[in-house]
Amino acid sequence: MLLKNQPTITLDPIAGSMGVQISGVDLSRPLDDGVFGEIRQALLDYQVILFHDQVLEPEHCEAFATRFGPLVPYPFVKGLPGHPGIFEIRKEPDERRNFGGNWHTDMSFTETPPLGTMLYAREVPTRGGDTLLTSLYLAWEMLSDGMKELLRDMQAEYSAALKHAGGRAAVMNSTRFTVENLDRSEEATFHPIVRTHPETGRLALYVSGSHLTRFADMTEEESAPLLDYLRTHATRPEFTCRIRYRPGSLVLWDNRCTQHLALNDYHGERRVMHRLTIGSSDRPH
């Protein structure tokens, strides 16, 4: 399928649920407004966009990401020297635990969660190390009418503490990151469990598996049965797509309507990614 007015750029869907590979564009060069507009529309339509064979320096990644919105730092990891909006995700061959190895939506514990997350593959294992993503649009749409009615006006707490993974300090200190701001690990906020996308107007089941703790006005124990069901429901295989990397791959997903998981299936090999987080001006509603 050809993008309008740009016959050298093609869109190839990755899965029936979501995701598209975009070919015929060099992200190291400035994009004219027409081409960028088509790329942005592809993100809104498919939720995840993927480019292969890109040769990019940090400034190229920054230039592309900031066309979507301002970069925001990840609060717990120090950024690259001279590039505070980029941090390196590195897993060495001797490490057993990876970063992002549970289903989650990035920084949902903040008052205004980011618009998107971008990863650029610097070094990848010979096999494995993929990212799974799931469509929270489909997770909402496939609920029963009764469940939709129950959830429609509910608020839930999203916490940075990572209680389901053993605690933020344990998770971060088990990595090679330069860890910062662990005092923010208790940061939490409430958002609607059903979120209206600010650009498409579509409803999404705003599940962030690692961060969800409870519903408003309920205890964690009271909330657990329904939240556990929603966590499981939101990751049904038919809602997902799988991103397979090679050196020079760049992926960007819409953080407002997706959830993702970094697979940890490449023990004994190195994986190095650069991550950028793109800010949003819209609180979930």
Secondary structure, 3 states (H helix, E strand, C coil): CEECCEEEEEEEECCCCCCEEEECCCCCCCCCHHHHHHHHHHHHHHCEEEECCCCCCHHHHHHHHCCCCCECCCCCECCECCECCEEEEEECCCCCCCCCCCCECCCCCCCCCCCEEEEEEEECCCCCCCEEEEEHHHHHHCCCHHHHHHHCCCEEEEECCCHHHCCHHHHHHCCCCCECCHHHHHCEEEEECEEECCCCCCEEECCCCCCEEEECCCCHHHHHHHHHHHHHHHCCHHHEEEECCCCCCEEEEECCCEEEEECCCCCCCCEEEEEEEECCCCCCC
